[in-house]
Amino acid sequence: MAFDIETTDGEVVGQGGFKFQNWAQTYGSSPELYFQPTCAEEVKEILELARQRTKRVKVVGGGHSPSDIACTDDFMIRLDKMHRVLKVDKEKKQVTVEAGILLSELNEVLTKYGLALSNIGAVSEVAAGGVIGTGTHNTGINHGILATQVVSLTMMTASGEILECSESVNADIFQAARLHLGCLGVILTVTLQCRSAFRLQEIQFSSTLPEVLDNLDSHLKASEFFRFFWFPHSENVSVMYQDPTEKLPYSKASWFWDSFVGYYLLEFLLWISTFISSLVPPINRFFFWLLFRGRSERVDISYRVFNFDCLFKQHVQDWAIPIEKTKEAILQLKSWLERNPNVVAHFPVEVRFARGDDILLSPCHQRDSCYMNIIMYRPYGKDVPHEEYWLEYEKIMKRMEGRPHWAKAHTCTRKDFVKMYPGFPKFNNIREKLDPTGMFLNPYLEKVFY
Ligand SMILES: Cc1cc2nc3c(=O)[nH]c(=O)nc-3n(C[C@H](O)[C@H](O)[C@H](O)COP(=O)(O)OP(=O)(O)OC[C@H]3O[C@@H](n4cnc5c(N)ncnc54)[C@H](O)[C@@H]3O)c2cc1C
């Protein structure tokens, strides 16, 4: 049962007995004390208390990371009470927010000002501090990961000092802090570059793997936000183009797609397949036929089109590889699955693209990249064996010089990251200077840095 504990001076209240679980309920922890501060002064008091008691601290945003990156058994801070929009600069199209704001709230506020985030991922129930911290990305080869939209930020370091950083102030720290992994300090505020509010037209049509891979360049040029979904154990592909439009909202989507029937039927069939795994390939083909054959289209406000229903709880991996290796990587995975019919892979493998950047620990650091997201659902919360698939996928990604998504489970350790990231030592130096005692570490980050 939860109970409240007052700190020594009676000003900050931490809750005992809180259980943390991520969205997919695949990782969780039992923080000794759980805090929901309302201002920077309270965050400072929590850090002071942590120092006195030699406790570690982890901030959690929307709790959506499908890994243990946000877990701690010491002090956990949720910034859901620090979610104000502090400033909207309509001329520069920039917004300054407290880092605990969820994108779902920010999207709505921006719309009122005629602005929008230029690119976001599949969900908006994630916090500004959290999405930048793990390198959340969407798709669009002329768009960087979400952290590239950060113009400046403020952060409270382990000593309680507030640091501001941007391209012109503390520029080195800025290069690290945009993708901070939660290990440099508590991100307090973020200023994001937006664009004028826009609608997106989404066109989804069926194709085949050879067609998409052979014409990748033309697809990349054909749409600002191009992605495709491959249905493993088949050649089936669903291509998705999303582009800004002046058209008014409409939808010519399949009735079935929007209905709950597809959702319930899929979960039930996937659950059955946990007893008869040979059903997975026909399930993939059946759902492609049911939901993705032919063409559908719709227009809506940008964030409603970027976001989509991720169905039910799932395990995922998502690595970024150099864009020129896209075809080779997918064909290697396909061929391995064909040679190992005992291994099954749920649909879809979602393939997205992002522009290279200069952020020290960005998976797209200095190269345009292809992200290849694999998935295994957990029908009714039941785990489907996926270890062999995961392991082979990682082997292929490593051969392709890939870098794992920081939010998503992977087996990499420091020795891998040193090879993957030219800026890894620089990031680690910055981290050690800002947090010499390792206050912001947890078991996930220990594997990264030690
Ligand atoms: C259904 C679903 C869909 C998803 N879709 C996508 C997608 O399209 N693209 C993609 O790239 N990823 C996607 N993800 C992953 C998701 O975007 C990332 O996990 C993201 O980090 C989640 O944000 P969050 O606020 O929940 O962060 P959390 O999981 O709460 O935290 C992530 C990290 O940030 C740290 N942190 C959070 N806030 C702060 C702060 N203020 N100061 C310091 N550290 C902080 C935490 O300590 C932790 O290390 C998806 C995940 C789910 C479950």
The ligand as a Gaussian input file, in Angstrom:
#p B3LYP/6-31G(d) Opt

LIG

0 1
 C        3.203000       2.439000     -28.093000
 C        4.577000       3.044000     -28.281000
 C        4.877000       3.689000     -29.485000
 C        6.145000       4.216000     -29.670000
 N        6.443000       4.828000     -30.864000
 C        7.683000       5.279000     -31.092000
 C        8.034000       5.877000     -32.334000
 O        7.204000       6.042000     -33.215000
 N        9.322000       6.258000     -32.508000
 C       10.265000       6.091000     -31.545000
 O       11.417000       6.433000     -31.764000
 N        9.956000       5.575000     -30.349000
 C        8.692000       5.170000     -30.116000
 N        8.383000       4.647000     -28.888000
 C        9.373000       4.744000     -27.817000
 C        9.171000       6.082000     -27.080000
 O        9.067000       7.152000     -27.939000
 C       10.367000       6.355000     -26.184000
 O       10.439000       5.320000     -25.280000
 C       10.263000       7.687000     -25.430000
 O       11.429000       7.905000     -24.721000
 C        9.102000       7.666000     -24.482000
 O        8.986000       8.896000     -23.819000
 P        8.571000       8.888000     -22.308000
 O        8.234000      10.290000     -21.931000
 O        7.574000       7.846000     -22.055000
 O        9.970000       8.510000     -21.664000
 P       10.281000       7.527000     -20.446000
 O       10.197000       6.139000     -20.915000
 O        9.463000       7.913000     -19.280000
 O       11.794000       7.926000     -20.165000
 C       12.767000       7.759000     -21.138000
 C       14.123000       8.233000     -20.620000
 O       14.134000       9.642000     -20.457000
 C       14.468000       9.979000     -19.107000
 N       13.721000      11.193000     -18.798000
 C       12.418000      11.442000     -19.051000
 N       12.138000      12.722000     -18.712000
 C       13.262000      13.251000     -18.224000
 C       13.624000      14.543000     -17.701000
 N       12.753000      15.542000     -17.630000
 N       14.880000      14.725000     -17.273000
 C       15.807000      13.728000     -17.344000
 N       15.522000      12.509000     -17.829000
 C       14.286000      12.282000     -18.258000
 C       14.104000       8.768000     -18.293000
 O       14.867000       8.724000     -17.116000
 C       14.502000       7.676000     -19.251000
 O       15.891000       7.495000     -19.222000
 C        7.124000       4.114000     -28.652000
 C        6.817000       3.463000     -27.449000
 C        5.549000       2.939000     -27.267000
 C        5.237000       2.224000     -25.999000

